[in-house]
Amino acid sequence: MKYRVIALAIGLAASMLAQHESQRAAVGTWKQSLSRSKYNPGPVPTVPATLKIEAVEGGEKLSVDGVGADGKAASWSYMVKYDGKPTPVSGSPYGDKVAFKKRNDREVAQTYTRNGKVSRTSTRTVSKDGKTLTVAAKGTTANGQQYDNVTVFEKQ
């Protein structure tokens, strides 16, 4: 009986460690590389954004600070689980709710909705060396313009 309890405790600890390790890839502060990012159709921001990701149980807290292509400050933050369920977000130009679904240790699928309709889908990938975070996104702005962007961030 004691062996089962010990084995269960070891298994639980290993599972928690694996979850923590998978979150660690994206955790940190990231600065946007304007020269490596691609915006279609544009316009391109002139000031790099800063992305901060913190691990929370089962998900993450994400904060964005930057300046939009229109020259206006753009900042928002939210806490989201990797369960695919929509979480309210305010201040984001992408939508009023977001859902994250972890694909693997370095990749997360993100879906934003605005007024109940999908407004942006993206895949966030951390490079194997952990130095680059790339967000490949397709969506529609609040004004109805479609876009297909690749935003590249470098670990700080």
Rosetta constraint file for C-alpha pairs under 8 A:
AtomPair CA 1 CA 5 HARMONIC 6.55 0.50
AtomPair CA 2 CA 6 HARMONIC 6.15 0.50
AtomPair CA 3 CA 7 HARMONIC 5.95 0.50
AtomPair CA 4 CA 8 HARMONIC 5.95 0.50
AtomPair CA 5 CA 9 HARMONIC 6.10 0.50
AtomPair CA 6 CA 10 HARMONIC 6.15 0.50
AtomPair CA 7 CA 11 HARMONIC 6.06 0.50
AtomPair CA 8 CA 12 HARMONIC 6.08 0.50
AtomPair CA 9 CA 13 HARMONIC 6.11 0.50
AtomPair CA 10 CA 14 HARMONIC 6.10 0.50
AtomPair CA 11 CA 15 HARMONIC 6.13 0.50
AtomPair CA 12 CA 16 HARMONIC 6.23 0.50
AtomPair CA 13 CA 17 HARMONIC 6.13 0.50
AtomPair CA 14 CA 18 HARMONIC 6.09 0.50
AtomPair CA 15 CA 19 HARMONIC 6.27 0.50
AtomPair CA 16 CA 20 HARMONIC 6.17 0.50
AtomPair CA 17 CA 21 HARMONIC 6.06 0.50
AtomPair CA 18 CA 22 HARMONIC 6.18 0.50
AtomPair CA 19 CA 23 HARMONIC 6.41 0.50
AtomPair CA 19 CA 58 HARMONIC 7.86 0.50
AtomPair CA 20 CA 24 HARMONIC 6.27 0.50
AtomPair CA 20 CA 55 HARMONIC 7.95 0.50
AtomPair CA 21 CA 25 HARMONIC 7.22 0.50
AtomPair CA 21 CA 105 HARMONIC 7.92 0.50
AtomPair CA 22 CA 104 HARMONIC 7.78 0.50
AtomPair CA 22 CA 105 HARMONIC 4.51 0.50
AtomPair CA 22 CA 106 HARMONIC 7.05 0.50
AtomPair CA 23 CA 27 HARMONIC 6.58 0.50
AtomPair CA 23 CA 55 HARMONIC 6.23 0.50
AtomPair CA 23 CA 59 HARMONIC 7.58 0.50
AtomPair CA 23 CA 60 HARMONIC 7.87 0.50
AtomPair CA 23 CA 105 HARMONIC 7.06 0.50
AtomPair CA 24 CA 55 HARMONIC 7.23 0.50
AtomPair CA 25 CA 105 HARMONIC 7.22 0.50
AtomPair CA 25 CA 106 HARMONIC 6.18 0.50
AtomPair CA 25 CA 126 HARMONIC 6.55 0.50
AtomPair CA 25 CA 130 HARMONIC 6.22 0.50
AtomPair CA 26 CA 53 HARMONIC 6.60 0.50
AtomPair CA 26 CA 106 HARMONIC 7.30 0.50
AtomPair CA 26 CA 126 HARMONIC 6.34 0.50
AtomPair CA 26 CA 130 HARMONIC 7.76 0.50
AtomPair CA 26 CA 133 HARMONIC 7.42 0.50
AtomPair CA 27 CA 52 HARMONIC 7.48 0.50
AtomPair CA 27 CA 53 HARMONIC 4.83 0.50
AtomPair CA 27 CA 54 HARMONIC 5.26 0.50
AtomPair CA 27 CA 55 HARMONIC 6.29 0.50
AtomPair CA 28 CA 52 HARMONIC 5.77 0.50
AtomPair CA 28 CA 53 HARMONIC 5.29 0.50
AtomPair CA 28 CA 54 HARMONIC 6.50 0.50
AtomPair CA 28 CA 155 HARMONIC 7.15 0.50
AtomPair CA 28 CA 156 HARMONIC 7.53 0.50
AtomPair CA 29 CA 50 HARMONIC 7.05 0.50
AtomPair CA 29 CA 51 HARMONIC 5.78 0.50
AtomPair CA 29 CA 52 HARMONIC 4.44 0.50
AtomPair CA 29 CA 53 HARMONIC 6.45 0.50
AtomPair CA 29 CA 155 HARMONIC 6.11 0.50
AtomPair CA 29 CA 156 HARMONIC 5.56 0.50
AtomPair CA 30 CA 50 HARMONIC 5.71 0.50
AtomPair CA 30 CA 51 HARMONIC 5.00 0.50
AtomPair CA 30 CA 52 HARMONIC 6.22 0.50
AtomPair CA 30 CA 133 HARMONIC 7.68 0.50
AtomPair CA 30 CA 153 HARMONIC 5.54 0.50
AtomPair CA 30 CA 154 HARMONIC 5.27 0.50
AtomPair CA 30 CA 155 HARMONIC 4.56 0.50
AtomPair CA 30 CA 156 HARMONIC 5.48 0.50
AtomPair CA 31 CA 48 HARMONIC 6.59 0.50
AtomPair CA 31 CA 49 HARMONIC 6.02 0.50
AtomPair CA 31 CA 50 HARMONIC 4.65 0.50
AtomPair CA 31 CA 51 HARMONIC 6.35 0.50
AtomPair CA 31 CA 153 HARMONIC 5.14 0.50
AtomPair CA 31 CA 154 HARMONIC 5.31 0.50
AtomPair CA 31 CA 155 HARMONIC 6.56 0.50
AtomPair CA 31 CA 156 HARMONIC 6.64 0.50
AtomPair CA 32 CA 37 HARMONIC 7.89 0.50
AtomPair CA 32 CA 48 HARMONIC 4.94 0.50
AtomPair CA 32 CA 49 HARMONIC 5.26 0.50
AtomPair CA 32 CA 50 HARMONIC 6.25 0.50
AtomPair CA 32 CA 51 HARMONIC 7.80 0.50
AtomPair CA 32 CA 151 HARMONIC 7.20 0.50
AtomPair CA 32 CA 152 HARMONIC 5.81 0.50
AtomPair CA 32 CA 153 HARMONIC 4.12 0.50
AtomPair CA 32 CA 154 HARMONIC 6.28 0.50
AtomPair CA 33 CA 37 HARMONIC 6.21 0.50
AtomPair CA 33 CA 48 HARMONIC 6.57 0.50
AtomPair CA 33 CA 151 HARMONIC 7.69 0.50
AtomPair CA 33 CA 152 HARMONIC 5.62 0.50
AtomPair CA 33 CA 153 HARMONIC 5.46 0.50
AtomPair CA 33 CA 154 HARMONIC 6.64 0.50
AtomPair CA 34 CA 38 HARMONIC 8.00 0.50
AtomPair CA 34 CA 45 HARMONIC 7.50 0.50
AtomPair CA 34 CA 46 HARMONIC 7.55 0.50
AtomPair CA 34 CA 47 HARMONIC 7.86 0.50
AtomPair CA 34 CA 48 HARMONIC 6.20 0.50
AtomPair CA 34 CA 151 HARMONIC 7.92 0.50
AtomPair CA 34 CA 152 HARMONIC 7.53 0.50
AtomPair CA 36 CA 151 HARMONIC 7.51 0.50
AtomPair CA 36 CA 152 HARMONIC 6.03 0.50
AtomPair CA 37 CA 149 HARMONIC 7.71 0.50
AtomPair CA 37 CA 150 HARMONIC 5.55 0.50
AtomPair CA 37 CA 151 HARMONIC 4.53 0.50
AtomPair CA 37 CA 152 HARMONIC 5.16 0.50
AtomPair CA 38 CA 44 HARMONIC 7.96 0.50
AtomPair CA 38 CA 149 HARMONIC 5.66 0.50
AtomPair CA 38 CA 150 HARMONIC 5.09 0.50
AtomPair CA 38 CA 151 HARMONIC 6.37 0.50
AtomPair CA 39 CA 43 HARMONIC 6.91 0.50
AtomPair CA 39 CA 44 HARMONIC 6.12 0.50
AtomPair CA 39 CA 147 HARMONIC 7.57 0.50
AtomPair CA 39 CA 148 HARMONIC 6.67 0.50
AtomPair CA 39 CA 149 HARMONIC 4.63 0.50
AtomPair CA 39 CA 150 HARMONIC 6.55 0.50
AtomPair CA 39 CA 151 HARMONIC 7.86 0.50
AtomPair CA 40 CA 147 HARMONIC 5.60 0.50
AtomPair CA 40 CA 148 HARMONIC 5.28 0.50
AtomPair CA 40 CA 149 HARMONIC 5.75 0.50
AtomPair CA 41 CA 147 HARMONIC 6.10 0.50
AtomPair CA 41 CA 148 HARMONIC 7.38 0.50
AtomPair CA 42 CA 147 HARMONIC 7.87 0.50
AtomPair CA 43 CA 69 HARMONIC 5.88 0.50
AtomPair CA 44 CA 69 HARMONIC 5.74 0.50
AtomPair CA 45 CA 67 HARMONIC 7.02 0.50
AtomPair CA 45 CA 68 HARMONIC 5.73 0.50
AtomPair CA 45 CA 69 HARMONIC 4.19 0.50
AtomPair CA 45 CA 70 HARMONIC 7.83 0.50
AtomPair CA 45 CA 71 HARMONIC 7.95 0.50
AtomPair CA 46 CA 67 HARMONIC 7.76 0.50
AtomPair CA 46 CA 69 HARMONIC 6.66 0.50
AtomPair CA 47 CA 66 HARMONIC 6.90 0.50
AtomPair CA 47 CA 67 HARMONIC 5.97 0.50
AtomPair CA 47 CA 68 HARMONIC 7.90 0.50
AtomPair CA 48 CA 66 HARMONIC 6.42 0.50
AtomPair CA 48 CA 67 HARMONIC 7.44 0.50
AtomPair CA 49 CA 64 HARMONIC 6.98 0.50
AtomPair CA 49 CA 65 HARMONIC 5.63 0.50
AtomPair CA 49 CA 66 HARMONIC 4.07 0.50
AtomPair CA 49 CA 67 HARMONIC 6.75 0.50
AtomPair CA 50 CA 64 HARMONIC 5.83 0.50
AtomPair CA 50 CA 65 HARMONIC 5.26 0.50
AtomPair CA 50 CA 66 HARMONIC 6.21 0.50
AtomPair CA 51 CA 62 HARMONIC 7.20 0.50
AtomPair CA 51 CA 63 HARMONIC 5.81 0.50
AtomPair CA 51 CA 64 HARMONIC 4.71 0.50
AtomPair CA 51 CA 65 HARMONIC 6.63 0.50
AtomPair CA 52 CA 62 HARMONIC 5.75 0.50
AtomPair CA 52 CA 63 HARMONIC 5.11 0.50
AtomPair CA 52 CA 64 HARMONIC 6.49 0.50
AtomPair CA 53 CA 60 HARMONIC 6.59 0.50
AtomPair CA 53 CA 61 HARMONIC 5.74 0.50
AtomPair CA 53 CA 62 HARMONIC 4.67 0.50
AtomPair CA 53 CA 63 HARMONIC 6.58 0.50
AtomPair CA 54 CA 60 HARMONIC 5.51 0.50
AtomPair CA 54 CA 61 HARMONIC 5.06 0.50
AtomPair CA 54 CA 62 HARMONIC 6.51 0.50
AtomPair CA 55 CA 59 HARMONIC 6.34 0.50
AtomPair CA 55 CA 60 HARMONIC 4.55 0.50
AtomPair CA 55 CA 61 HARMONIC 6.38 0.50
AtomPair CA 56 CA 60 HARMONIC 4.81 0.50
AtomPair CA 56 CA 61 HARMONIC 6.56 0.50
AtomPair CA 57 CA 81 HARMONIC 7.88 0.50
AtomPair CA 58 CA 81 HARMONIC 5.41 0.50
AtomPair CA 58 CA 82 HARMONIC 6.17 0.50
AtomPair CA 59 CA 79 HARMONIC 7.48 0.50
AtomPair CA 59 CA 80 HARMONIC 5.59 0.50
AtomPair CA 59 CA 81 HARMONIC 3.93 0.50
AtomPair CA 59 CA 82 HARMONIC 5.13 0.50
AtomPair CA 60 CA 79 HARMONIC 5.73 0.50
AtomPair CA 60 CA 80 HARMONIC 5.63 0.50
AtomPair CA 60 CA 81 HARMONIC 6.45 0.50
AtomPair CA 61 CA 77 HARMONIC 7.24 0.50
AtomPair CA 61 CA 78 HARMONIC 5.72 0.50
AtomPair CA 61 CA 79 HARMONIC 4.18 0.50
AtomPair CA 61 CA 80 HARMONIC 6.40 0.50
AtomPair CA 62 CA 77 HARMONIC 5.41 0.50
AtomPair CA 62 CA 78 HARMONIC 5.57 0.50
AtomPair CA 62 CA 79 HARMONIC 6.28 0.50
AtomPair CA 63 CA 75 HARMONIC 7.44 0.50
AtomPair CA 63 CA 76 HARMONIC 5.82 0.50
AtomPair CA 63 CA 77 HARMONIC 4.08 0.50
AtomPair CA 63 CA 78 HARMONIC 6.69 0.50
AtomPair CA 64 CA 74 HARMONIC 7.62 0.50
AtomPair CA 64 CA 75 HARMONIC 5.29 0.50
AtomPair CA 64 CA 76 HARMONIC 5.41 0.50
AtomPair CA 64 CA 77 HARMONIC 6.17 0.50
AtomPair CA 65 CA 73 HARMONIC 7.68 0.50
AtomPair CA 65 CA 74 HARMONIC 5.94 0.50
AtomPair CA 65 CA 75 HARMONIC 4.42 0.50
AtomPair CA 65 CA 76 HARMONIC 6.88 0.50
AtomPair CA 66 CA 73 HARMONIC 5.96 0.50
AtomPair CA 66 CA 74 HARMONIC 5.13 0.50
AtomPair CA 66 CA 75 HARMONIC 6.22 0.50
AtomPair CA 67 CA 71 HARMONIC 5.73 0.50
AtomPair CA 67 CA 72 HARMONIC 5.45 0.50
AtomPair CA 67 CA 73 HARMONIC 4.38 0.50
AtomPair CA 67 CA 74 HARMONIC 5.19 0.50
AtomPair CA 68 CA 72 HARMONIC 5.51 0.50
AtomPair CA 68 CA 73 HARMONIC 6.30 0.50
AtomPair CA 68 CA 74 HARMONIC 6.01 0.50
AtomPair CA 74 CA 91 HARMONIC 7.59 0.50
AtomPair CA 74 CA 92 HARMONIC 7.73 0.50
AtomPair CA 75 CA 91 HARMONIC 6.62 0.50
AtomPair CA 75 CA 92 HARMONIC 7.31 0.50
AtomPair CA 76 CA 89 HARMONIC 7.78 0.50
AtomPair CA 76 CA 90 HARMONIC 6.65 0.50
AtomPair CA 76 CA 91 HARMONIC 5.16 0.50
AtomPair CA 76 CA 92 HARMONIC 5.76 0.50
AtomPair CA 77 CA 89 HARMONIC 7.17 0.50
AtomPair CA 77 CA 90 HARMONIC 7.68 0.50
AtomPair CA 77 CA 91 HARMONIC 7.94 0.50
AtomPair CA 78 CA 88 HARMONIC 7.78 0.50
AtomPair CA 78 CA 89 HARMONIC 5.89 0.50
AtomPair CA 79 CA 87 HARMONIC 7.80 0.50
AtomPair CA 80 CA 87 HARMONIC 6.25 0.50
AtomPair CA 80 CA 98 HARMONIC 7.83 0.50
AtomPair CA 80 CA 99 HARMONIC 7.12 0.50
AtomPair CA 80 CA 100 HARMONIC 6.92 0.50
AtomPair CA 81 CA 85 HARMONIC 7.63 0.50
AtomPair CA 81 CA 99 HARMONIC 7.78 0.50
AtomPair CA 81 CA 100 HARMONIC 6.60 0.50
AtomPair CA 82 CA 99 HARMONIC 7.57 0.50
AtomPair CA 82 CA 100 HARMONIC 4.96 0.50
AtomPair CA 82 CA 101 HARMONIC 4.77 0.50
AtomPair CA 82 CA 102 HARMONIC 5.67 0.50
AtomPair CA 83 CA 99 HARMONIC 7.60 0.50
AtomPair CA 83 CA 100 HARMONIC 6.50 0.50
AtomPair CA 83 CA 101 HARMONIC 5.73 0.50
AtomPair CA 83 CA 102 HARMONIC 7.84 0.50
AtomPair CA 84 CA 99 HARMONIC 4.94 0.50
AtomPair CA 84 CA 100 HARMONIC 4.99 0.50
AtomPair CA 84 CA 101 HARMONIC 4.82 0.50
AtomPair CA 85 CA 98 HARMONIC 7.92 0.50
AtomPair CA 85 CA 99 HARMONIC 5.25 0.50
AtomPair CA 85 CA 100 HARMONIC 7.26 0.50
AtomPair CA 86 CA 97 HARMONIC 5.64 0.50
AtomPair CA 86 CA 98 HARMONIC 5.07 0.50
AtomPair CA 86 CA 99 HARMONIC 4.40 0.50
AtomPair CA 86 CA 100 HARMONIC 7.88 0.50
AtomPair CA 87 CA 97 HARMONIC 5.17 0.50
AtomPair CA 87 CA 98 HARMONIC 5.24 0.50
AtomPair CA 87 CA 99 HARMONIC 6.09 0.50
AtomPair CA 88 CA 96 HARMONIC 5.86 0.50
AtomPair CA 88 CA 97 HARMONIC 4.32 0.50
AtomPair CA 88 CA 98 HARMONIC 6.54 0.50
AtomPair CA 89 CA 95 HARMONIC 7.48 0.50
AtomPair CA 89 CA 96 HARMONIC 5.15 0.50
AtomPair CA 89 CA 97 HARMONIC 5.21 0.50
AtomPair CA 89 CA 98 HARMONIC 6.80 0.50
AtomPair CA 90 CA 96 HARMONIC 5.93 0.50
AtomPair CA 91 CA 96 HARMONIC 7.92 0.50
AtomPair CA 92 CA 96 HARMONIC 6.97 0.50
AtomPair CA 93 CA 141 HARMONIC 7.48 0.50
AtomPair CA 93 CA 142 HARMONIC 7.54 0.50
AtomPair CA 94 CA 112 HARMONIC 6.28 0.50
AtomPair CA 94 CA 113 HARMONIC 7.56 0.50
AtomPair CA 94 CA 114 HARMONIC 7.53 0.50
AtomPair CA 94 CA 119 HARMONIC 6.56 0.50
AtomPair CA 94 CA 120 HARMONIC 6.38 0.50
AtomPair CA 94 CA 141 HARMONIC 6.91 0.50
AtomPair CA 94 CA 142 HARMONIC 7.82 0.50
AtomPair CA 95 CA 112 HARMONIC 5.40 0.50
AtomPair CA 95 CA 113 HARMONIC 5.05 0.50
AtomPair CA 95 CA 114 HARMONIC 4.42 0.50
AtomPair CA 95 CA 115 HARMONIC 7.87 0.50
AtomPair CA 95 CA 119 HARMONIC 6.40 0.50
AtomPair CA 95 CA 120 HARMONIC 7.68 0.50
AtomPair CA 96 CA 112 HARMONIC 7.25 0.50
AtomPair CA 96 CA 113 HARMONIC 6.12 0.50
AtomPair CA 96 CA 114 HARMONIC 5.21 0.50
AtomPair CA 96 CA 115 HARMONIC 7.09 0.50
AtomPair CA 97 CA 112 HARMONIC 5.61 0.50
AtomPair CA 97 CA 113 HARMONIC 5.30 0.50
AtomPair CA 97 CA 114 HARMONIC 6.73 0.50
AtomPair CA 98 CA 110 HARMONIC 6.87 0.50
AtomPair CA 98 CA 111 HARMONIC 5.55 0.50
AtomPair CA 98 CA 112 HARMONIC 4.32 0.50
AtomPair CA 98 CA 113 HARMONIC 6.35 0.50
AtomPair CA 99 CA 110 HARMONIC 5.70 0.50
AtomPair CA 99 CA 111 HARMONIC 5.22 0.50
AtomPair CA 99 CA 112 HARMONIC 6.51 0.50
AtomPair CA 100 CA 108 HARMONIC 6.47 0.50
AtomPair CA 100 CA 109 HARMONIC 5.67 0.50
AtomPair CA 100 CA 110 HARMONIC 4.69 0.50
AtomPair CA 100 CA 111 HARMONIC 6.64 0.50
AtomPair CA 101 CA 108 HARMONIC 5.65 0.50
AtomPair CA 101 CA 109 HARMONIC 5.14 0.50
AtomPair CA 101 CA 110 HARMONIC 6.59 0.50
AtomPair CA 102 CA 107 HARMONIC 6.23 0.50
AtomPair CA 102 CA 108 HARMONIC 4.42 0.50
AtomPair CA 102 CA 109 HARMONIC 6.26 0.50
AtomPair CA 103 CA 107 HARMONIC 5.41 0.50
AtomPair CA 103 CA 108 HARMONIC 5.45 0.50
AtomPair CA 103 CA 109 HARMONIC 6.76 0.50
AtomPair CA 104 CA 108 HARMONIC 7.16 0.50
AtomPair CA 106 CA 125 HARMONIC 5.56 0.50
AtomPair CA 106 CA 126 HARMONIC 5.11 0.50
AtomPair CA 106 CA 127 HARMONIC 7.32 0.50
AtomPair CA 106 CA 128 HARMONIC 7.84 0.50
AtomPair CA 107 CA 123 HARMONIC 6.84 0.50
AtomPair CA 107 CA 124 HARMONIC 5.59 0.50
AtomPair CA 107 CA 125 HARMONIC 4.51 0.50
AtomPair CA 107 CA 126 HARMONIC 6.60 0.50
AtomPair CA 108 CA 123 HARMONIC 5.77 0.50
AtomPair CA 108 CA 124 HARMONIC 5.23 0.50
AtomPair CA 108 CA 125 HARMONIC 6.67 0.50
AtomPair CA 109 CA 121 HARMONIC 7.49 0.50
AtomPair CA 109 CA 122 HARMONIC 5.93 0.50
AtomPair CA 109 CA 123 HARMONIC 4.64 0.50
AtomPair CA 109 CA 124 HARMONIC 6.45 0.50
AtomPair CA 110 CA 121 HARMONIC 5.77 0.50
AtomPair CA 110 CA 122 HARMONIC 5.14 0.50
AtomPair CA 110 CA 123 HARMONIC 6.08 0.50
AtomPair CA 110 CA 124 HARMONIC 7.46 0.50
AtomPair CA 111 CA 118 HARMONIC 6.99 0.50
AtomPair CA 111 CA 119 HARMONIC 7.79 0.50
AtomPair CA 111 CA 120 HARMONIC 5.85 0.50
AtomPair CA 111 CA 121 HARMONIC 4.62 0.50
AtomPair CA 111 CA 122 HARMONIC 6.53 0.50
AtomPair CA 112 CA 118 HARMONIC 5.91 0.50
AtomPair CA 112 CA 119 HARMONIC 5.65 0.50
AtomPair CA 112 CA 120 HARMONIC 5.04 0.50
AtomPair CA 112 CA 121 HARMONIC 6.38 0.50
AtomPair CA 113 CA 117 HARMONIC 5.11 0.50
AtomPair CA 113 CA 118 HARMONIC 4.22 0.50
AtomPair CA 113 CA 119 HARMONIC 4.97 0.50
AtomPair CA 113 CA 120 HARMONIC 6.83 0.50
AtomPair CA 114 CA 118 HARMONIC 6.38 0.50
AtomPair CA 114 CA 119 HARMONIC 5.83 0.50
AtomPair CA 119 CA 139 HARMONIC 5.31 0.50
AtomPair CA 119 CA 140 HARMONIC 5.38 0.50
AtomPair CA 119 CA 141 HARMONIC 7.21 0.50
AtomPair CA 120 CA 137 HARMONIC 6.75 0.50
AtomPair CA 120 CA 138 HARMONIC 5.64 0.50
AtomPair CA 120 CA 139 HARMONIC 3.98 0.50
AtomPair CA 120 CA 140 HARMONIC 6.43 0.50
AtomPair CA 121 CA 137 HARMONIC 5.73 0.50
AtomPair CA 121 CA 138 HARMONIC 5.61 0.50
AtomPair CA 121 CA 139 HARMONIC 6.28 0.50
AtomPair CA 122 CA 135 HARMONIC 6.43 0.50
AtomPair CA 122 CA 136 HARMONIC 5.36 0.50
AtomPair CA 122 CA 137 HARMONIC 4.09 0.50
AtomPair CA 122 CA 138 HARMONIC 6.35 0.50
AtomPair CA 123 CA 134 HARMONIC 7.98 0.50
AtomPair CA 123 CA 135 HARMONIC 5.64 0.50
AtomPair CA 123 CA 136 HARMONIC 5.39 0.50
AtomPair CA 123 CA 137 HARMONIC 6.62 0.50
AtomPair CA 124 CA 133 HARMONIC 6.91 0.50
AtomPair CA 124 CA 134 HARMONIC 5.61 0.50
AtomPair CA 124 CA 135 HARMONIC 4.41 0.50
AtomPair CA 124 CA 136 HARMONIC 6.58 0.50
AtomPair CA 125 CA 133 HARMONIC 5.62 0.50
AtomPair CA 125 CA 134 HARMONIC 5.26 0.50
AtomPair CA 125 CA 135 HARMONIC 6.51 0.50
AtomPair CA 126 CA 130 HARMONIC 5.93 0.50
AtomPair CA 126 CA 131 HARMONIC 7.49 0.50
AtomPair CA 126 CA 132 HARMONIC 5.77 0.50
AtomPair CA 126 CA 133 HARMONIC 4.40 0.50
AtomPair CA 126 CA 134 HARMONIC 6.45 0.50
AtomPair CA 127 CA 131 HARMONIC 6.39 0.50
AtomPair CA 127 CA 132 HARMONIC 5.31 0.50
AtomPair CA 127 CA 133 HARMONIC 6.30 0.50
AtomPair CA 127 CA 134 HARMONIC 7.96 0.50
AtomPair CA 130 CA 155 HARMONIC 7.59 0.50
AtomPair CA 131 CA 154 HARMONIC 5.82 0.50
AtomPair CA 131 CA 155 HARMONIC 5.09 0.50
AtomPair CA 132 CA 152 HARMONIC 6.99 0.50
AtomPair CA 132 CA 153 HARMONIC 5.73 0.50
AtomPair CA 132 CA 154 HARMONIC 4.77 0.50
AtomPair CA 132 CA 155 HARMONIC 6.13 0.50
AtomPair CA 133 CA 152 HARMONIC 5.93 0.50
AtomPair CA 133 CA 153 HARMONIC 5.03 0.50
AtomPair CA 133 CA 154 HARMONIC 6.34 0.50
AtomPair CA 133 CA 155 HARMONIC 7.55 0.50
AtomPair CA 134 CA 150 HARMONIC 6.88 0.50
AtomPair CA 134 CA 151 HARMONIC 5.73 0.50
AtomPair CA 134 CA 152 HARMONIC 4.54 0.50
AtomPair CA 134 CA 153 HARMONIC 6.18 0.50
AtomPair CA 135 CA 149 HARMONIC 7.96 0.50
AtomPair CA 135 CA 150 HARMONIC 5.63 0.50
AtomPair CA 135 CA 151 HARMONIC 5.13 0.50
AtomPair CA 135 CA 152 HARMONIC 6.47 0.50
AtomPair CA 136 CA 148 HARMONIC 7.67 0.50
AtomPair CA 136 CA 149 HARMONIC 5.96 0.50
AtomPair CA 136 CA 150 HARMONIC 4.43 0.50
AtomPair CA 136 CA 151 HARMONIC 6.51 0.50
AtomPair CA 137 CA 147 HARMONIC 7.94 0.50
AtomPair CA 137 CA 148 HARMONIC 5.79 0.50
AtomPair CA 137 CA 149 HARMONIC 5.25 0.50
AtomPair CA 137 CA 150 HARMONIC 6.23 0.50
AtomPair CA 138 CA 146 HARMONIC 7.50 0.50
AtomPair CA 138 CA 147 HARMONIC 5.65 0.50
AtomPair CA 138 CA 148 HARMONIC 4.45 0.50
AtomPair CA 138 CA 149 HARMONIC 6.40 0.50
AtomPair CA 139 CA 146 HARMONIC 5.66 0.50
AtomPair CA 139 CA 147 HARMONIC 5.51 0.50
AtomPair CA 139 CA 148 HARMONIC 6.74 0.50
AtomPair CA 140 CA 144 HARMONIC 5.49 0.50
AtomPair CA 140 CA 145 HARMONIC 5.30 0.50
AtomPair CA 140 CA 146 HARMONIC 4.31 0.50
AtomPair CA 140 CA 147 HARMONIC 6.15 0.50
AtomPair CA 141 CA 145 HARMONIC 5.23 0.50
AtomPair CA 141 CA 146 HARMONIC 6.44 0.50
AtomPair CA 141 CA 147 HARMONIC 7.68 0.50
